[in-house]
């Protein structure tokens, strides 16, 4: 097959050029963090929510705001706290005396891109309120179902080190996130660039210079392109073997579900597309496997005591499986 002809047929270059433009706009404000930006874009293109974990001050919230600013959609931010109630997120029915009936007042979750800051600060009751809306893109209140507008993307942040006033996210909640992105401190060169940028221009001024690039119609178009990206049956089997191995590994208390397999498949296609390819290669799968599965597996108590991380274990599992060529 002539790859160039196929590339023109599905217009993969349109998508990859858009991603380059978005990355350039984000780089006006954010220094480094290219991996986080790529994964956020893949999440948007795969219709998958994203959990970002990192210490305070590494631009988690700022990047989410930037992504919303680049897309011609609505944006809302919800600060999770221990006293936050489900109705504070979803909305509630309010009595209208003029009409003599109750009417539904929408909560902040009714938006296109929703930033949930410090998601692990809310108790289980509030966390459970997100189950339906994140999975089915709808909210059911008083027996009436309210559909979310397109696109609908939840970007949640959490601090990995604070324990006081936080709650561990339920496994069912974690499974609804396509990716868990872990970001660390910038390099010394990146930090110097951050300081140089901030001393000359205020952050709000930089944000004002960011242009809107994506529309909901374009997102729909790009998702269709991603669905057409080719993946060899041998690579599909490779994904299945990786996920299946997590269920038969003595180092793991809980392995990944079929939802993880589907997530790796979708993310690998999107990763290939944003890099200008109309086909998935093994590197796409290896690259996507860690952010897709790191929050979906639970290590055995012995391995946790040894200080082994989920990332190390996933990498070890992949290294023992023959890569199809």
C-alpha positions as protocol buffer text, in pm:
chain_id: "A"
residue {
  index: 1
  type: UNK
  ca { x: 0 y: 0 z: 0 }
}
residue {
  index: 2
  type: UNK
  ca { x: 124 y: 348 z: -86 }
}
residue {
  index: 3
  type: UNK
  ca { x: 129 y: 522 z: 255 }
}
residue {
  index: 4
  type: UNK
  ca { x: 131 y: 870 z: 100 }
}
residue {
  index: 5
  type: UNK
  ca { x: -190 y: 801 z: -92 }
}
residue {
  index: 6
  type: UNK
  ca { x: -356 y: 670 z: 222 }
}
residue {
  index: 7
  type: UNK
  ca { x: -239 y: 970 z: 423 }
}
residue {
  index: 8
  type: UNK
  ca { x: -396 y: 1207 z: 171 }
}
residue {
  index: 9
  type: UNK
  ca { x: -718 y: 1004 z: 168 }
}
residue {
  index: 10
  type: UNK
  ca { x: -778 y: 1044 z: 542 }
}
residue {
  index: 11
  type: UNK
  ca { x: -608 y: 1387 z: 560 }
}
residue {
  index: 12
  type: UNK
  ca { x: -394 y: 1295 z: 859 }
}
residue {
  index: 13
  type: UNK
  ca { x: -180 y: 1605 z: 801 }
}
residue {
  index: 14
  type: UNK
  ca { x: -473 y: 1831 z: 895 }
}
residue {
  index: 15
  type: UNK
  ca { x: -485 y: 1682 z: 1242 }
}
residue {
  index: 16
  type: UNK
  ca { x: -110 y: 1673 z: 1300 }
}
residue {
  index: 17
  type: UNK
  ca { x: -74 y: 2035 z: 1186 }
}
residue {
  index: 18
  type: UNK
  ca { x: -351 y: 2140 z: 1426 }
}
residue {
  index: 19
  type: UNK
  ca { x: -169 y: 1967 z: 1713 }
}
residue {
  index: 20
  type: UNK
  ca { x: 153 y: 2152 z: 1623 }
}
residue {
  index: 21
  type: UNK
  ca { x: -35 y: 2483 z: 1625 }
}
residue {
  index: 22
  type: UNK
  ca { x: -192 y: 2404 z: 1964 }
}
residue {
  index: 23
  type: UNK
  ca { x: 145 y: 2307 z: 2110 }
}
residue {
  index: 24
  type: UNK
  ca { x: 293 y: 2633 z: 1982 }
}
residue {
  index: 25
  type: UNK
  ca { x: 13 y: 2835 z: 2144 }
}
residue {
  index: 26
  type: UNK
  ca { x: 56 y: 2654 z: 2477 }
}
residue {
  index: 27
  type: UNK
  ca { x: 434 y: 2702 z: 2465 }
}
residue {
  index: 28
  type: UNK
  ca { x: 372 y: 3079 z: 2468 }
}
residue {
  index: 29
  type: UNK
  ca { x: 279 y: 3037 z: 2835 }
}
residue {
  index: 30
  type: UNK
  ca { x: 401 y: 2694 z: 2949 }
}
residue {
  index: 31
  type: UNK
  ca { x: 770 y: 2603 z: 2939 }
}
residue {
  index: 32
  type: UNK
  ca { x: 835 y: 2232 z: 2881 }
}
residue {
  index: 33
  type: UNK
  ca { x: 568 y: 1977 z: 2986 }
}
residue {
  index: 34
  type: UNK
  ca { x: 535 y: 1865 z: 2622 }
}
residue {
  index: 35
  type: UNK
  ca { x: 441 y: 1512 z: 2728 }
}
residue {
  index: 36
  type: UNK
  ca { x: 155 y: 1641 z: 2944 }
}
residue {
  index: 37
  type: UNK
  ca { x: 28 y: 1859 z: 2658 }
}
residue {
  index: 38
  type: UNK
  ca { x: 36 y: 1568 z: 2412 }
}
residue {
  index: 39
  type: UNK
  ca { x: -154 y: 1340 z: 2651 }
}
residue {
  index: 40
  type: UNK
  ca { x: -416 y: 1609 z: 2720 }
}
residue {
  index: 41
  type: UNK
  ca { x: -472 y: 1651 z: 2346 }
}
residue {
  index: 42
  type: UNK
  ca { x: -496 y: 1274 z: 2300 }
}
residue {
  index: 43
  type: UNK
  ca { x: -750 y: 1266 z: 2583 }
}
residue {
  index: 44
  type: UNK
  ca { x: -957 y: 1532 z: 2408 }
}
residue {
  index: 45
  type: UNK
  ca { x: -937 y: 1353 z: 2073 }
}
residue {
  index: 46
  type: UNK
  ca { x: -1022 y: 1015 z: 2230 }
}
residue {
  index: 47
  type: UNK
  ca { x: -1312 y: 1153 z: 2436 }
}
residue {
  index: 48
  type: UNK
  ca { x: -1131 y: 1049 z: 2754 }
}
residue {
  index: 49
  type: UNK
  ca { x: -1096 y: 1228 z: 3087 }
}
residue {
  index: 50
  type: UNK
  ca { x: -752 y: 1302 z: 3233 }
}
residue {
  index: 51
  type: UNK
  ca { x: -616 y: 1295 z: 3589 }
}
residue {
  index: 52
  type: UNK
  ca { x: -302 y: 1504 z: 3649 }
}
residue {
  index: 53
  type: UNK
  ca { x: -89 y: 1436 z: 3954 }
}
residue {
  index: 54
  type: UNK
  ca { x: 194 y: 1664 z: 4057 }
}
residue {
  index: 55
  type: UNK
  ca { x: 324 y: 1882 z: 4336 }
}
residue {
  index: 56
  type: UNK
  ca { x: 189 y: 2239 z: 4363 }
}
residue {
  index: 57
  type: UNK
  ca { x: 328 y: 2493 z: 4119 }
}
residue {
  index: 58
  type: UNK
  ca { x: 406 y: 2275 z: 3816 }
}
residue {
  index: 59
  type: UNK
  ca { x: 137 y: 2433 z: 3592 }
}
residue {
  index: 60
  type: UNK
  ca { x: -133 y: 2164 z: 3623 }
}
residue {
  index: 61
  type: UNK
  ca { x: -420 y: 2412 z: 3658 }
}
residue {
  index: 62
  type: UNK
  ca { x: -269 y: 2661 z: 3414 }
}
residue {
  index: 63
  type: UNK
  ca { x: -235 y: 2400 z: 3139 }
}
residue {
  index: 64
  type: UNK
  ca { x: -601 y: 2297 z: 3177 }
}
residue {
  index: 65
  type: UNK
  ca { x: -706 y: 2662 z: 3150 }
}
residue {
  index: 66
  type: UNK
  ca { x: -490 y: 2706 z: 2842 }
}
residue {
  index: 67
  type: UNK
  ca { x: -642 y: 2402 z: 2669 }
}
residue {
  index: 68
  type: UNK
  ca { x: -990 y: 2543 z: 2730 }
}
residue {
  index: 69
  type: UNK
  ca { x: -883 y: 2884 z: 2596 }
}
residue {
  index: 70
  type: UNK
  ca { x: -755 y: 2729 z: 2273 }
}
residue {
  index: 71
  type: UNK
  ca { x: -1087 y: 2553 z: 2207 }
}
residue {
  index: 72
  type: UNK
  ca { x: -1402 y: 2751 z: 2121 }
}
residue {
  index: 73
  type: UNK
  ca { x: -1601 y: 2602 z: 2408 }
}
residue {
  index: 74
  type: UNK
  ca { x: -1718 y: 2678 z: 2761 }
}
residue {
  index: 75
  type: UNK
  ca { x: -1494 y: 2623 z: 3061 }
}
residue {
  index: 76
  type: UNK
  ca { x: -1572 y: 2583 z: 3430 }
}
residue {
  index: 77
  type: UNK
  ca { x: -1358 y: 2520 z: 3735 }
}
residue {
  index: 78
  type: UNK
  ca { x: -1469 y: 2334 z: 4046 }
}
residue {
  index: 79
  type: UNK
  ca { x: -1255 y: 2348 z: 4359 }
}
residue {
  index: 80
  type: UNK
  ca { x: -1314 y: 2024 z: 4550 }
}
residue {
  index: 81
  type: UNK
  ca { x: -1324 y: 2057 z: 4929 }
}
residue {
  index: 82
  type: UNK
  ca { x: -1421 y: 1817 z: 5213 }
}
residue {
  index: 83
  type: UNK
  ca { x: -1759 y: 1992 z: 5259 }
}
residue {
  index: 84
  type: UNK
  ca { x: -1854 y: 1993 z: 4889 }
}
residue {
  index: 85
  type: UNK
  ca { x: -2192 y: 1826 z: 4826 }
}
residue {
  index: 86
  type: UNK
  ca { x: -2305 y: 1643 z: 4509 }
}
residue {
  index: 87
  type: UNK
  ca { x: -2562 y: 1916 z: 4441 }
}
residue {
  index: 88
  type: UNK
  ca { x: -2279 y: 2173 z: 4441 }
}
residue {
  index: 89
  type: UNK
  ca { x: -2135 y: 1989 z: 4140 }
}
residue {
  index: 90
  type: UNK
  ca { x: -2436 y: 1854 z: 3950 }
}
residue {
  index: 91
  type: UNK
  ca { x: -2704 y: 2110 z: 4035 }
}
residue {
  index: 92
  type: UNK
  ca { x: -3034 y: 2090 z: 4218 }
}
residue {
  index: 93
  type: UNK
  ca { x: -3408 y: 2139 z: 4176 }
}
residue {
  index: 94
  type: UNK
  ca { x: -3527 y: 2482 z: 4289 }
}
residue {
  index: 95
  type: UNK
  ca { x: -3891 y: 2580 z: 4347 }
}
residue {
  index: 96
  type: UNK
  ca { x: -4015 y: 2849 z: 4111 }
}
residue {
  index: 97
  type: UNK
  ca { x: -4305 y: 3030 z: 4283 }
}
residue {
  index: 98
  type: UNK
  ca { x: -4421 y: 3198 z: 3959 }
}
residue {
  index: 99
  type: UNK
  ca { x: -4464 y: 2864 z: 3781 }
}
residue {
  index: 100
  type: UNK
  ca { x: -4554 y: 2681 z: 4104 }
}
residue {
  index: 101
  type: UNK
  ca { x: -4317 y: 2398 z: 4014 }
}
residue {
  index: 102
  type: UNK
  ca { x: -3960 y: 2284 z: 4062 }
}
residue {
  index: 103
  type: UNK
  ca { x: -3704 y: 2360 z: 3793 }
}
residue {
  index: 104
  type: UNK
  ca { x: -3354 y: 2220 z: 3759 }
}
residue {
  index: 105
  type: UNK
  ca { x: -3069 y: 2465 z: 3819 }
}
residue {
  index: 106
  type: UNK
  ca { x: -2758 y: 2332 z: 3648 }
}
residue {
  index: 107
  type: UNK
  ca { x: -2435 y: 2297 z: 3842 }
}
residue {
  index: 108
  type: UNK
  ca { x: -2082 y: 2382 z: 3719 }
}
residue {
  index: 109
  type: UNK
  ca { x: -2036 y: 2031 z: 3574 }
}
residue {
  index: 110
  type: UNK
  ca { x: -2257 y: 2146 z: 3284 }
}
residue {
  index: 111
  type: UNK
  ca { x: -1981 y: 2284 z: 3069 }
}
residue {
  index: 112
  type: UNK
  ca { x: -1746 y: 2159 z: 2795 }
}
residue {
  index: 113
  type: UNK
  ca { x: -1408 y: 2150 z: 2964 }
}
residue {
  index: 114
  type: UNK
  ca { x: -1428 y: 2110 z: 3340 }
}
residue {
  index: 115
  type: UNK
  ca { x: -1126 y: 2154 z: 3563 }
}
residue {
  index: 116
  type: UNK
  ca { x: -1169 y: 1976 z: 3897 }
}
residue {
  index: 117
  type: UNK
  ca { x: -895 y: 2109 z: 4122 }
}
residue {
  index: 118
  type: UNK
  ca { x: -770 y: 1879 z: 4399 }
}
residue {
  index: 119
  type: UNK
  ca { x: -1022 y: 1607 z: 4323 }
}
residue {
  index: 120
  type: UNK
  ca { x: -902 y: 1393 z: 4616 }
}
residue {
  index: 121
  type: UNK
  ca { x: -1019 y: 1651 z: 4871 }
}
residue {
  index: 122
  type: UNK
  ca { x: -1388 y: 1561 z: 4831 }
}
residue {
  index: 123
  type: UNK
  ca { x: -1543 y: 1265 z: 5020 }
}
residue {
  index: 124
  type: UNK
  ca { x: -1684 y: 949 z: 4858 }
}
residue {
  index: 125
  type: UNK
  ca { x: -2039 y: 1089 z: 4841 }
}
residue {
  index: 126
  type: UNK
  ca { x: -1929 y: 1371 z: 4611 }
}
residue {
  index: 127
  type: UNK
  ca { x: -1692 y: 1146 z: 4415 }
}
residue {
  index: 128
  type: UNK
  ca { x: -1980 y: 907 z: 4338 }
}
residue {
  index: 129
  type: UNK
  ca { x: -2175 y: 1197 z: 4187 }
}
residue {
  index: 130
  type: UNK
  ca { x: -1920 y: 1200 z: 3904 }
}
residue {
  index: 131
  type: UNK
  ca { x: -1961 y: 832 z: 3807 }
}
residue {
  index: 132
  type: UNK
  ca { x: -2256 y: 873 z: 3572 }
}
residue {
  index: 133
  type: UNK
  ca { x: -2156 y: 1202 z: 3413 }
}
residue {
  index: 134
  type: UNK
  ca { x: -1798 y: 1090 z: 3338 }
}
residue {
  index: 135
  type: UNK
  ca { x: -1898 y: 755 z: 3191 }
}
residue {
  index: 136
  type: UNK
  ca { x: -2228 y: 830 z: 3017 }
}
residue {
  index: 137
  type: UNK
  ca { x: -2205 y: 1207 z: 2958 }
}
residue {
  index: 138
  type: UNK
  ca { x: -2537 y: 1262 z: 3134 }
}
residue {
  index: 139
  type: UNK
  ca { x: -2678 y: 1355 z: 3475 }
}
residue {
  index: 140
  type: UNK
  ca { x: -2995 y: 1206 z: 3622 }
}
residue {
  index: 141
  type: UNK
  ca { x: -3169 y: 1426 z: 3880 }
}
residue {
  index: 142
  type: UNK
  ca { x: -3518 y: 1347 z: 4019 }
}
residue {
  index: 143
  type: UNK
  ca { x: -3564 y: 1082 z: 3752 }
}
residue {
  index: 144
  type: UNK
  ca { x: -3494 y: 1324 z: 3465 }
}
residue {
  index: 145
  type: UNK
  ca { x: -3184 y: 1273 z: 3248 }
}
residue {
  index: 146
  type: UNK
  ca { x: -2990 y: 1580 z: 3134 }
}
residue {
  index: 147
  type: UNK
  ca { x: -2740 y: 1525 z: 2851 }
}
residue {
  index: 148
  type: UNK
  ca { x: -2405 y: 1703 z: 2846 }
}
residue {
  index: 149
  type: UNK
  ca { x: -2311 y: 1929 z: 2557 }
}
residue {
  index: 150
  type: UNK
  ca { x: -2032 y: 1825 z: 2318 }
}
residue {
  index: 151
  type: UNK
  ca { x: -1739 y: 1818 z: 2380 }
}
residue {
  index: 152
  type: UNK
  ca { x: -1725 y: 1708 z: 2743 }
}
residue {
  index: 153
  type: UNK
  ca { x: -1385 y: 1663 z: 2905 }
}
residue {
  index: 154
  type: UNK
  ca { x: -1298 y: 1643 z: 3275 }
}
residue {
  index: 155
  type: UNK
  ca { x: -943 y: 1739 z: 3371 }
}
residue {
  index: 156
  type: UNK
  ca { x: -878 y: 1666 z: 3738 }
}
residue {
  index: 157
  type: UNK
  ca { x: -571 y: 1749 z: 3945 }
}
residue {
  index: 158
  type: UNK
  ca { x: -441 y: 1605 z: 4268 }
}
residue {
  index: 159
  type: UNK
  ca { x: -141 y: 1651 z: 4496 }
}
residue {
  index: 160
  type: UNK
  ca { x: 57 y: 1327 z: 4549 }
}
residue {
  index: 161
  type: UNK
  ca { x: 214 y: 1416 z: 4883 }
}
residue {
  index: 162
  type: UNK
  ca { x: -57 y: 1573 z: 5100 }
}
residue {
  index: 163
  type: UNK
  ca { x: -250 y: 1327 z: 5317 }
}
residue {
  index: 164
  type: UNK
  ca { x: -437 y: 1555 z: 5559 }
}
residue {
  index: 165
  type: UNK
  ca { x: -786 y: 1639 z: 5439 }
}
residue {
  index: 166
  type: UNK
  ca { x: -769 y: 1410 z: 5136 }
}
residue {
  index: 167
  type: UNK
  ca { x: -959 y: 1096 z: 5036 }
}
residue {
  index: 168
  type: UNK
  ca { x: -833 y: 809 z: 4823 }
}
residue {
  index: 169
  type: UNK
  ca { x: -1020 y: 799 z: 4494 }
}
residue {
  index: 170
  type: UNK
  ca { x: -1235 y: 484 z: 4450 }
}
residue {
  index: 171
  type: UNK
  ca { x: -1109 y: 234 z: 4192 }
}
residue {
  index: 172
  type: UNK
  ca { x: -1432 y: 277 z: 3993 }
}
residue {
  index: 173
  type: UNK
  ca { x: -1365 y: 651 z: 3977 }
}
residue {
  index: 174
  type: UNK
  ca { x: -1002 y: 609 z: 3870 }
}
residue {
  index: 175
  type: UNK
  ca { x: -1107 y: 366 z: 3596 }
}
residue {
  index: 176
  type: UNK
  ca { x: -1309 y: 643 z: 3433 }
}
residue {
  index: 177
  type: UNK
  ca { x: -995 y: 843 z: 3358 }
}
residue {
  index: 178
  type: UNK
  ca { x: -828 y: 760 z: 3027 }
}
residue {
  index: 179
  type: UNK
  ca { x: -489 y: 879 z: 3154 }
}
residue {
  index: 180
  type: UNK
  ca { x: -316 y: 954 z: 3478 }
}
residue {
  index: 181
  type: UNK
  ca { x: -40 y: 1202 z: 3397 }
}
residue {
  index: 182
  type: UNK
  ca { x: 239 y: 1234 z: 3653 }
}
residue {
  index: 183
  type: UNK
  ca { x: 446 y: 1550 z: 3623 }
}
residue {
  index: 184
  type: UNK
  ca { x: 758 y: 1640 z: 3814 }
}
residue {
  index: 185
  type: UNK
  ca { x: 972 y: 1947 z: 3857 }
}
residue {
  index: 186
  type: UNK
  ca { x: 1113 y: 2129 z: 3551 }
}
residue {
  index: 187
  type: UNK
  ca { x: 1479 y: 2096 z: 3457 }
}
residue {
  index: 188
  type: UNK
  ca { x: 1717 y: 2377 z: 3552 }
}
residue {
  index: 189
  type: UNK
  ca { x: 1711 y: 2509 z: 3193 }
}
residue {
  index: 190
  type: UNK
  ca { x: 1330 y: 2508 z: 3187 }
}
residue {
  index: 191
  type: UNK
  ca { x: 1312 y: 2684 z: 3524 }
}
residue {
  index: 192
  type: UNK
  ca { x: 1547 y: 2957 z: 3400 }
}
residue {
  index: 193
  type: UNK
  ca { x: 1318 y: 3006 z: 3098 }
}
residue {
  index: 194
  type: UNK
  ca { x: 1014 y: 3027 z: 3329 }
}
residue {
  index: 195
  type: UNK
  ca { x: 1182 y: 3297 z: 3535 }
}
residue {
  index: 196
  type: UNK
  ca { x: 1291 y: 3491 z: 3227 }
}
residue {
  index: 197
  type: UNK
  ca { x: 938 y: 3479 z: 3079 }
}
residue {
  index: 198
  type: UNK
  ca { x: 765 y: 3582 z: 3400 }
}
residue {
  index: 199
  type: UNK
  ca { x: 996 y: 3873 z: 3474 }
}
residue {
  index: 200
  type: UNK
  ca { x: 926 y: 4038 z: 3140 }
}
residue {
  index: 201
  type: UNK
  ca { x: 554 y: 3969 z: 3089 }
}
residue {
  index: 202
  type: UNK
  ca { x: 278 y: 3894 z: 3341 }
}
residue {
  index: 203
  type: UNK
  ca { x: 110 y: 3553 z: 3315 }
}
residue {
  index: 204
  type: UNK
  ca { x: -234 y: 3704 z: 3249 }
}
residue {
  index: 205
  type: UNK
  ca { x: -88 y: 3904 z: 2959 }
}
residue {
  index: 206
  type: UNK
  ca { x: 56 y: 3585 z: 2809 }
}
residue {
  index: 207
  type: UNK
  ca { x: -284 y: 3417 z: 2839 }
}
residue {
  index: 208
  type: UNK
  ca { x: -447 y: 3704 z: 2649 }
}
residue {
  index: 209
  type: UNK
  ca { x: -219 y: 3637 z: 2352 }
}
residue {
  index: 210
  type: UNK
  ca { x: -330 y: 3273 z: 2318 }
}
residue {
  index: 211
  type: UNK
  ca { x: -554 y: 3224 z: 2013 }
}
residue {
  index: 212
  type: UNK
  ca { x: -849 y: 2989 z: 1968 }
}
residue {
  index: 213
  type: UNK
  ca { x: -762 y: 2710 z: 1727 }
}
residue {
  index: 214
  type: UNK
  ca { x: -1010 y: 2425 z: 1767 }
}
residue {
  index: 215
  type: UNK
  ca { x: -1388 y: 2420 z: 1724 }
}
residue {
  index: 216
  type: UNK
  ca { x: -1626 y: 2139 z: 1830 }
}
residue {
  index: 217
  type: UNK
  ca { x: -1682 y: 2058 z: 1460 }
}
residue {
  index: 218
  type: UNK
  ca { x: -1308 y: 2010 z: 1409 }
}
residue {
  index: 219
  type: UNK
  ca { x: -1286 y: 1784 z: 1714 }
}
residue {
  index: 220
  type: UNK
  ca { x: -1560 y: 1565 z: 1562 }
}
residue {
  index: 221
  type: UNK
  ca { x: -1371 y: 1557 z: 1232 }
}
residue {
  index: 222
  type: UNK
  ca { x: -1041 y: 1464 z: 1399 }
}
residue {
  index: 223
  type: UNK
  ca { x: -1205 y: 1184 z: 1598 }
}
residue {
  index: 224
  type: UNK
  ca { x: -1329 y: 1032 z: 1272 }
}
residue {
  index: 225
  type: UNK
  ca { x: -975 y: 1049 z: 1133 }
}
residue {
  index: 226
  type: UNK
  ca { x: -838 y: 871 z: 1441 }
}
residue {
  index: 227
  type: UNK
  ca { x: -1094 y: 592 z: 1403 }
}
residue {
  index: 228
  type: UNK
  ca { x: -960 y: 530 z: 1051 }
}
residue {
  index: 229
  type: UNK
  ca { x: -597 y: 491 z: 1164 }
}
residue {
  index: 230
  type: UNK
  ca { x: -477 y: 138 z: 1081 }
}
residue {
  index: 231
  type: UNK
  ca { x: -370 y: -107 z: 1350 }
}
residue {
  index: 232
  type: UNK
  ca { x: -238 y: -450 z: 1261 }
}
residue {
  index: 233
  type: UNK
  ca { x: -416 y: -749 z: 1424 }
}
residue {
  index: 234
  type: UNK
  ca { x: -80 y: -853 z: 1573 }
}
residue {
  index: 235
  type: UNK
  ca { x: -61 y: -520 z: 1756 }
}
residue {
  index: 236
  type: UNK
  ca { x: -417 y: -565 z: 1886 }
}
residue {
  index: 237
  type: UNK
  ca { x: -301 y: -899 z: 2027 }
}
residue {
  index: 238
  type: UNK
  ca { x: 5 y: -724 z: 2174 }
}
residue {
  index: 239
  type: UNK
  ca { x: -227 y: -487 z: 2366 }
}
residue {
  index: 240
  type: UNK
  ca { x: -438 y: -778 z: 2491 }
}
residue {
  index: 241
  type: UNK
  ca { x: -127 y: -965 z: 2609 }
}
residue {
  index: 242
  type: UNK
  ca { x: 2 y: -665 z: 2803 }
}
residue {
  index: 243
  type: UNK
  ca { x: -328 y: -610 z: 2984 }
}
residue {
  index: 244
  type: UNK
  ca { x: -385 y: -980 z: 3042 }
}
residue {
  index: 245
  type: UNK
  ca { x: -42 y: -1013 z: 3202 }
}
residue {
  index: 246
  type: UNK
  ca { x: -141 y: -760 z: 3469 }
}
residue {
  index: 247
  type: UNK
  ca { x: -414 y: -1002 z: 3579 }
}
residue {
  index: 248
  type: UNK
  ca { x: -175 y: -1292 z: 3618 }
}
residue {
  index: 249
  type: UNK
  ca { x: 114 y: -1114 z: 3785 }
}
residue {
  index: 250
  type: UNK
  ca { x: 209 y: -1213 z: 4141 }
}
residue {
  index: 251
  type: UNK
  ca { x: 325 y: -856 z: 4210 }
}
residue {
  index: 252
  type: UNK
  ca { x: -24 y: -715 z: 4150 }
}
residue {
  index: 253
  type: UNK
  ca { x: -325 y: -727 z: 4380 }
}
residue {
  index: 254
  type: UNK
  ca { x: -554 y: -592 z: 4103 }
}
residue {
  index: 255
  type: UNK
  ca { x: -495 y: -604 z: 3729 }
}
residue {
  index: 256
  type: UNK
  ca { x: -632 y: -384 z: 3451 }
}
residue {
  index: 257
  type: UNK
  ca { x: -981 y: -433 z: 3305 }
}
residue {
  index: 258
  type: UNK
  ca { x: -1090 y: -456 z: 2938 }
}
residue {
  index: 259
  type: UNK
  ca { x: -1156 y: -82 z: 2962 }
}
residue {
  index: 260
  type: UNK
  ca { x: -778 y: -42 z: 2985 }
}
residue {
  index: 261
  type: UNK
  ca { x: -731 y: -247 z: 2666 }
}
residue {
  index: 262
  type: UNK
  ca { x: -976 y: -24 z: 2478 }
}
residue {
  index: 263
  type: UNK
  ca { x: -808 y: 286 z: 2620 }
}
residue {
  index: 264
  type: UNK
  ca { x: -463 y: 176 z: 2499 }
}
residue {
  index: 265
  type: UNK
  ca { x: -606 y: 98 z: 2155 }
}
residue {
  index: 266
  type: UNK
  ca { x: -776 y: 438 z: 2120 }
}
residue {
  index: 267
  type: UNK
  ca { x: -482 y: 630 z: 2265 }
}
residue {
  index: 268
  type: UNK
  ca { x: -231 y: 449 z: 2040 }
}
residue {
  index: 269
  type: UNK
  ca { x: -432 y: 544 z: 1731 }
}
residue {
  index: 270
  type: UNK
  ca { x: -448 y: 906 z: 1844 }
}
residue {
  index: 271
  type: UNK
  ca { x: -77 y: 910 z: 1928 }
}
residue {
  index: 272
  type: UNK
  ca { x: 4 y: 787 z: 1577 }
}
residue {
  index: 273
  type: UNK
  ca { x: -227 y: 1044 z: 1420 }
}
residue {
  index: 274
  type: UNK
  ca { x: -86 y: 1348 z: 1605 }
}
residue {
  index: 275
  type: UNK
  ca { x: 260 y: 1239 z: 1490 }
}
residue {
  index: 276
  type: UNK
  ca { x: 144 y: 1236 z: 1128 }
}
residue {
  index: 277
  type: UNK
  ca { x: 113 y: 859 z: 1080 }
}
residue {
  index: 278
  type: UNK
  ca { x: -189 y: 668 z: 949 }
}
residue {
  index: 279
  type: UNK
  ca { x: -84 y: 347 z: 1122 }
}
residue {
  index: 280
  type: UNK
  ca { x: -4 y: 235 z: 1477 }
}
residue {
  index: 281
  type: UNK
  ca { x: 343 y: 100 z: 1556 }
}
residue {
  index: 282
  type: UNK
  ca { x: 456 y: -89 z: 1870 }
}
residue {
  index: 283
  type: UNK
  ca { x: 617 y: 226 z: 2012 }
}
residue {
  index: 284
  type: UNK
  ca { x: 275 y: 396 z: 2024 }
}
residue {
  index: 285
  type: UNK
  ca { x: 139 y: 112 z: 2237 }
}
residue {
  index: 286
  type: UNK
  ca { x: 439 y: 105 z: 2472 }
}
residue {
  index: 287
  type: UNK
  ca { x: 421 y: 484 z: 2509 }
}
residue {
  index: 288
  type: UNK
  ca { x: 48 y: 483 z: 2595 }
}
residue {
  index: 289
  type: UNK
  ca { x: 44 y: 174 z: 2819 }
}
residue {
  index: 290
  type: UNK
  ca { x: 195 y: 341 z: 3127 }
}
residue {
  index: 291
  type: UNK
  ca { x: -32 y: 651 z: 3151 }
}
residue {
  index: 292
  type: UNK
  ca { x: -336 y: 435 z: 3072 }
}
residue {
  index: 293
  type: UNK
  ca { x: -266 y: 164 z: 3332 }
}
residue {
  index: 294
  type: UNK
  ca { x: -70 y: 328 z: 3616 }
}
residue {
  index: 295
  type: UNK
  ca { x: -392 y: 422 z: 3799 }
}
residue {
  index: 296
  type: UNK
  ca { x: -582 y: 105 z: 3710 }
}
residue {
  index: 297
  type: UNK
  ca { x: -356 y: -149 z: 3880 }
}
residue {
  index: 298
  type: UNK
  ca { x: -290 y: -206 z: 4250 }
}
residue {
  index: 299
  type: UNK
  ca { x: 43 y: -342 z: 4367 }
}
residue {
  index: 300
  type: UNK
  ca { x: 61 y: -618 z: 4625 }
}
residue {
  index: 301
  type: UNK
  ca { x: 145 y: -495 z: 4979 }
}
residue {
  index: 302
  type: UNK
  ca { x: 487 y: -664 z: 4956 }
}
residue {
  index: 303
  type: UNK
  ca { x: 581 y: -475 z: 4639 }
}
residue {
  index: 304
  type: UNK
  ca { x: 459 y: -147 z: 4785 }
}
residue {
  index: 305
  type: UNK
  ca { x: 681 y: -203 z: 5089 }
}
residue {
  index: 306
  type: UNK
  ca { x: 974 y: -268 z: 4856 }
}
residue {
  index: 307
  type: UNK
  ca { x: 915 y: 74 z: 4699 }
}
residue {
  index: 308
  type: UNK
  ca { x: 828 y: -63 z: 4354 }
}
residue {
  index: 309
  type: UNK
  ca { x: 612 y: 176 z: 4151 }
}
residue {
  index: 310
  type: UNK
  ca { x: 327 y: 97 z: 3911 }
}
residue {
  index: 311
  type: UNK
  ca { x: 528 y: 252 z: 3624 }
}
residue {
  index: 312
  type: UNK
  ca { x: 824 y: 22 z: 3690 }
}
residue {
  index: 313
  type: UNK
  ca { x: 601 y: -284 z: 3704 }
}
residue {
  index: 314
  type: UNK
  ca { x: 418 y: -199 z: 3380 }
}
residue {
  index: 315
  type: UNK
  ca { x: 749 y: -138 z: 3204 }
}
residue {
  index: 316
  type: UNK
  ca { x: 879 y: -472 z: 3332 }
}
residue {
  index: 317
  type: UNK
  ca { x: 567 y: -654 z: 3209 }
}
residue {
  index: 318
  type: UNK
  ca { x: 598 y: -501 z: 2861 }
}
residue {
  index: 319
  type: UNK
  ca { x: 970 y: -588 z: 2840 }
}
residue {
  index: 320
  type: UNK
  ca { x: 890 y: -958 z: 2882 }
}
residue {
  index: 321
  type: UNK
  ca { x: 637 y: -970 z: 2599 }
}
residue {
  index: 322
  type: UNK
  ca { x: 761 y: -1022 z: 2247 }
}
residue {
  index: 323
  type: UNK
  ca { x: 704 y: -712 z: 2036 }
}
residue {
  index: 324
  type: UNK
  ca { x: 544 y: -794 z: 1698 }
}
residue {
  index: 325
  type: UNK
  ca { x: 726 y: -665 z: 1392 }
}
